[in-house]
Amino acid sequence: MQVQNHEACLQACNECAAACLKGADPKAMARCVALDLERADICCLAAASIARCGEQVQAICALCRNACESCGTECSRHAMEHCRRCAETCQRCAEACQAMAH
């Protein structure tokens, strides 16, 4: 189940970043896009580490939790549907990461 949370998060981040870039004012969404892309990379790493039962999985999940919290906070500031979906997946992924980090 943990890997699915990270994969859903990865997808939501990429969709959010793409939608922000296609929006009316992409410059205003620069921080959102940057956090989306960074979180997508970190979620991909976390999913791979979890699937492999990697030695650094706890540290990676702690990093992923932090990235999800930052991205979720940013996305929750925006009213667009893609940002709201992204913020929701951030929350779920952060919770999953919290469980894995301990």
MODELLER restraints for C-alpha pairs under 7 A, 6 or more apart:
rsr = mdl.restraints
at = mdl.atoms
rsr.add(forms.Gaussian(group=physical.xy_distance, feature=features.Distance(at['CA:2:A'], at['CA:96:A']), mean=6.28, stdev=0.5))
rsr.add(forms.Gaussian(group=physical.xy_distance, feature=features.Distance(at['CA:3:A'], at['CA:47:A']), mean=4.95, stdev=0.5))
rsr.add(forms.Gaussian(group=physical.xy_distance, feature=features.Distance(at['CA:3:A'], at['CA:50:A']), mean=6.60, stdev=0.5))
rsr.add(forms.Gaussian(group=physical.xy_distance, feature=features.Distance(at['CA:3:A'], at['CA:51:A']), mean=6.77, stdev=0.5))
rsr.add(forms.Gaussian(group=physical.xy_distance, feature=features.Distance(at['CA:5:A'], at['CA:92:A']), mean=6.95, stdev=0.5))
rsr.add(forms.Gaussian(group=physical.xy_distance, feature=features.Distance(at['CA:5:A'], at['CA:93:A']), mean=5.48, stdev=0.5))
rsr.add(forms.Gaussian(group=physical.xy_distance, feature=features.Distance(at['CA:6:A'], at['CA:43:A']), mean=5.31, stdev=0.5))
rsr.add(forms.Gaussian(group=physical.xy_distance, feature=features.Distance(at['CA:6:A'], at['CA:44:A']), mean=6.93, stdev=0.5))
rsr.add(forms.Gaussian(group=physical.xy_distance, feature=features.Distance(at['CA:6:A'], at['CA:47:A']), mean=5.63, stdev=0.5))
rsr.add(forms.Gaussian(group=physical.xy_distance, feature=features.Distance(at['CA:6:A'], at['CA:93:A']), mean=6.06, stdev=0.5))
rsr.add(forms.Gaussian(group=physical.xy_distance, feature=features.Distance(at['CA:7:A'], at['CA:47:A']), mean=6.84, stdev=0.5))
rsr.add(forms.Gaussian(group=physical.xy_distance, feature=features.Distance(at['CA:8:A'], at['CA:89:A']), mean=6.97, stdev=0.5))
rsr.add(forms.Gaussian(group=physical.xy_distance, feature=features.Distance(at['CA:9:A'], at['CA:43:A']), mean=6.83, stdev=0.5))
rsr.add(forms.Gaussian(group=physical.xy_distance, feature=features.Distance(at['CA:9:A'], at['CA:89:A']), mean=5.38, stdev=0.5))
rsr.add(forms.Gaussian(group=physical.xy_distance, feature=features.Distance(at['CA:9:A'], at['CA:90:A']), mean=6.36, stdev=0.5))
rsr.add(forms.Gaussian(group=physical.xy_distance, feature=features.Distance(at['CA:9:A'], at['CA:93:A']), mean=6.55, stdev=0.5))
rsr.add(forms.Gaussian(group=physical.xy_distance, feature=features.Distance(at['CA:10:A'], at['CA:40:A']), mean=4.53, stdev=0.5))
rsr.add(forms.Gaussian(group=physical.xy_distance, feature=features.Distance(at['CA:10:A'], at['CA:43:A']), mean=5.82, stdev=0.5))
rsr.add(forms.Gaussian(group=physical.xy_distance, feature=features.Distance(at['CA:10:A'], at['CA:44:A']), mean=6.52, stdev=0.5))
rsr.add(forms.Gaussian(group=physical.xy_distance, feature=features.Distance(at['CA:12:A'], at['CA:85:A']), mean=6.91, stdev=0.5))
rsr.add(forms.Gaussian(group=physical.xy_distance, feature=features.Distance(at['CA:12:A'], at['CA:86:A']), mean=5.16, stdev=0.5))
rsr.add(forms.Gaussian(group=physical.xy_distance, feature=features.Distance(at['CA:12:A'], at['CA:89:A']), mean=6.97, stdev=0.5))
rsr.add(forms.Gaussian(group=physical.xy_distance, feature=features.Distance(at['CA:13:A'], at['CA:36:A']), mean=4.76, stdev=0.5))
rsr.add(forms.Gaussian(group=physical.xy_distance, feature=features.Distance(at['CA:13:A'], at['CA:37:A']), mean=6.55, stdev=0.5))
rsr.add(forms.Gaussian(group=physical.xy_distance, feature=features.Distance(at['CA:13:A'], at['CA:40:A']), mean=5.67, stdev=0.5))
rsr.add(forms.Gaussian(group=physical.xy_distance, feature=features.Distance(at['CA:13:A'], at['CA:86:A']), mean=6.01, stdev=0.5))
rsr.add(forms.Gaussian(group=physical.xy_distance, feature=features.Distance(at['CA:14:A'], at['CA:36:A']), mean=6.62, stdev=0.5))
rsr.add(forms.Gaussian(group=physical.xy_distance, feature=features.Distance(at['CA:14:A'], at['CA:37:A']), mean=6.60, stdev=0.5))
rsr.add(forms.Gaussian(group=physical.xy_distance, feature=features.Distance(at['CA:14:A'], at['CA:40:A']), mean=6.64, stdev=0.5))
rsr.add(forms.Gaussian(group=physical.xy_distance, feature=features.Distance(at['CA:16:A'], at['CA:36:A']), mean=6.95, stdev=0.5))
rsr.add(forms.Gaussian(group=physical.xy_distance, feature=features.Distance(at['CA:16:A'], at['CA:82:A']), mean=5.27, stdev=0.5))
rsr.add(forms.Gaussian(group=physical.xy_distance, feature=features.Distance(at['CA:16:A'], at['CA:83:A']), mean=5.90, stdev=0.5))
rsr.add(forms.Gaussian(group=physical.xy_distance, feature=features.Distance(at['CA:16:A'], at['CA:86:A']), mean=6.48, stdev=0.5))
rsr.add(forms.Gaussian(group=physical.xy_distance, feature=features.Distance(at['CA:17:A'], at['CA:33:A']), mean=4.64, stdev=0.5))
rsr.add(forms.Gaussian(group=physical.xy_distance, feature=features.Distance(at['CA:17:A'], at['CA:36:A']), mean=5.79, stdev=0.5))
rsr.add(forms.Gaussian(group=physical.xy_distance, feature=features.Distance(at['CA:17:A'], at['CA:37:A']), mean=6.79, stdev=0.5))
rsr.add(forms.Gaussian(group=physical.xy_distance, feature=features.Distance(at['CA:20:A'], at['CA:26:A']), mean=5.90, stdev=0.5))
rsr.add(forms.Gaussian(group=physical.xy_distance, feature=features.Distance(at['CA:20:A'], at['CA:29:A']), mean=6.12, stdev=0.5))
rsr.add(forms.Gaussian(group=physical.xy_distance, feature=features.Distance(at['CA:20:A'], at['CA:33:A']), mean=6.63, stdev=0.5))
rsr.add(forms.Gaussian(group=physical.xy_distance, feature=features.Distance(at['CA:32:A'], at['CA:74:A']), mean=6.10, stdev=0.5))
rsr.add(forms.Gaussian(group=physical.xy_distance, feature=features.Distance(at['CA:32:A'], at['CA:75:A']), mean=6.38, stdev=0.5))
rsr.add(forms.Gaussian(group=physical.xy_distance, feature=features.Distance(at['CA:35:A'], at['CA:71:A']), mean=5.38, stdev=0.5))
rsr.add(forms.Gaussian(group=physical.xy_distance, feature=features.Distance(at['CA:36:A'], at['CA:71:A']), mean=6.33, stdev=0.5))
rsr.add(forms.Gaussian(group=physical.xy_distance, feature=features.Distance(at['CA:39:A'], at['CA:67:A']), mean=5.55, stdev=0.5))
rsr.add(forms.Gaussian(group=physical.xy_distance, feature=features.Distance(at['CA:39:A'], at['CA:68:A']), mean=6.39, stdev=0.5))
rsr.add(forms.Gaussian(group=physical.xy_distance, feature=features.Distance(at['CA:42:A'], at['CA:64:A']), mean=5.81, stdev=0.5))
rsr.add(forms.Gaussian(group=physical.xy_distance, feature=features.Distance(at['CA:43:A'], at['CA:64:A']), mean=6.21, stdev=0.5))
rsr.add(forms.Gaussian(group=physical.xy_distance, feature=features.Distance(at['CA:46:A'], at['CA:57:A']), mean=6.99, stdev=0.5))
rsr.add(forms.Gaussian(group=physical.xy_distance, feature=features.Distance(at['CA:46:A'], at['CA:60:A']), mean=5.88, stdev=0.5))
rsr.add(forms.Gaussian(group=physical.xy_distance, feature=features.Distance(at['CA:46:A'], at['CA:61:A']), mean=6.03, stdev=0.5))
rsr.add(forms.Gaussian(group=physical.xy_distance, feature=features.Distance(at['CA:46:A'], at['CA:64:A']), mean=6.82, stdev=0.5))
rsr.add(forms.Gaussian(group=physical.xy_distance, feature=features.Distance(at['CA:49:A'], at['CA:57:A']), mean=5.58, stdev=0.5))
rsr.add(forms.Gaussian(group=physical.xy_distance, feature=features.Distance(at['CA:50:A'], at['CA:57:A']), mean=6.13, stdev=0.5))
rsr.add(forms.Gaussian(group=physical.xy_distance, feature=features.Distance(at['CA:58:A'], at['CA:100:A']), mean=6.05, stdev=0.5))
rsr.add(forms.Gaussian(group=physical.xy_distance, feature=features.Distance(at['CA:58:A'], at['CA:101:A']), mean=4.27, stdev=0.5))
rsr.add(forms.Gaussian(group=physical.xy_distance, feature=features.Distance(at['CA:58:A'], at['CA:102:A']), mean=6.87, stdev=0.5))
rsr.add(forms.Gaussian(group=physical.xy_distance, feature=features.Distance(at['CA:59:A'], at['CA:101:A']), mean=6.58, stdev=0.5))
rsr.add(forms.Gaussian(group=physical.xy_distance, feature=features.Distance(at['CA:61:A'], at['CA:97:A']), mean=4.92, stdev=0.5))
rsr.add(forms.Gaussian(group=physical.xy_distance, feature=features.Distance(at['CA:61:A'], at['CA:100:A']), mean=6.27, stdev=0.5))
rsr.add(forms.Gaussian(group=physical.xy_distance, feature=features.Distance(at['CA:61:A'], at['CA:101:A']), mean=5.40, stdev=0.5))
rsr.add(forms.Gaussian(group=physical.xy_distance, feature=features.Distance(at['CA:62:A'], at['CA:97:A']), mean=6.41, stdev=0.5))
rsr.add(forms.Gaussian(group=physical.xy_distance, feature=features.Distance(at['CA:62:A'], at['CA:98:A']), mean=6.76, stdev=0.5))
rsr.add(forms.Gaussian(group=physical.xy_distance, feature=features.Distance(at['CA:62:A'], at['CA:101:A']), mean=5.37, stdev=0.5))
rsr.add(forms.Gaussian(group=physical.xy_distance, feature=features.Distance(at['CA:64:A'], at['CA:97:A']), mean=6.63, stdev=0.5))
rsr.add(forms.Gaussian(group=physical.xy_distance, feature=features.Distance(at['CA:65:A'], at['CA:94:A']), mean=4.41, stdev=0.5))
rsr.add(forms.Gaussian(group=physical.xy_distance, feature=features.Distance(at['CA:65:A'], at['CA:97:A']), mean=5.33, stdev=0.5))
rsr.add(forms.Gaussian(group=physical.xy_distance, feature=features.Distance(at['CA:65:A'], at['CA:98:A']), mean=6.40, stdev=0.5))
rsr.add(forms.Gaussian(group=physical.xy_distance, feature=features.Distance(at['CA:68:A'], at['CA:90:A']), mean=4.82, stdev=0.5))
rsr.add(forms.Gaussian(group=physical.xy_distance, feature=features.Distance(at['CA:68:A'], at['CA:91:A']), mean=6.92, stdev=0.5))
rsr.add(forms.Gaussian(group=physical.xy_distance, feature=features.Distance(at['CA:68:A'], at['CA:93:A']), mean=6.80, stdev=0.5))
rsr.add(forms.Gaussian(group=physical.xy_distance, feature=features.Distance(at['CA:68:A'], at['CA:94:A']), mean=5.55, stdev=0.5))
rsr.add(forms.Gaussian(group=physical.xy_distance, feature=features.Distance(at['CA:69:A'], at['CA:90:A']), mean=6.54, stdev=0.5))
rsr.add(forms.Gaussian(group=physical.xy_distance, feature=features.Distance(at['CA:69:A'], at['CA:91:A']), mean=6.96, stdev=0.5))
rsr.add(forms.Gaussian(group=physical.xy_distance, feature=features.Distance(at['CA:69:A'], at['CA:94:A']), mean=6.45, stdev=0.5))
rsr.add(forms.Gaussian(group=physical.xy_distance, feature=features.Distance(at['CA:71:A'], at['CA:90:A']), mean=6.92, stdev=0.5))
rsr.add(forms.Gaussian(group=physical.xy_distance, feature=features.Distance(at['CA:72:A'], at['CA:86:A']), mean=6.89, stdev=0.5))
rsr.add(forms.Gaussian(group=physical.xy_distance, feature=features.Distance(at['CA:72:A'], at['CA:87:A']), mean=4.19, stdev=0.5))
rsr.add(forms.Gaussian(group=physical.xy_distance, feature=features.Distance(at['CA:72:A'], at['CA:90:A']), mean=5.16, stdev=0.5))
rsr.add(forms.Gaussian(group=physical.xy_distance, feature=features.Distance(at['CA:72:A'], at['CA:91:A']), mean=6.62, stdev=0.5))
rsr.add(forms.Gaussian(group=physical.xy_distance, feature=features.Distance(at['CA:75:A'], at['CA:83:A']), mean=4.89, stdev=0.5))
rsr.add(forms.Gaussian(group=physical.xy_distance, feature=features.Distance(at['CA:75:A'], at['CA:84:A']), mean=6.44, stdev=0.5))
rsr.add(forms.Gaussian(group=physical.xy_distance, feature=features.Distance(at['CA:75:A'], at['CA:86:A']), mean=6.63, stdev=0.5))
rsr.add(forms.Gaussian(group=physical.xy_distance, feature=features.Distance(at['CA:75:A'], at['CA:87:A']), mean=5.35, stdev=0.5))
rsr.add(forms.Gaussian(group=physical.xy_distance, feature=features.Distance(at['CA:76:A'], at['CA:83:A']), mean=6.62, stdev=0.5))
rsr.add(forms.Gaussian(group=physical.xy_distance, feature=features.Distance(at['CA:76:A'], at['CA:84:A']), mean=5.98, stdev=0.5))
rsr.add(forms.Gaussian(group=physical.xy_distance, feature=features.Distance(at['CA:76:A'], at['CA:87:A']), mean=5.61, stdev=0.5))
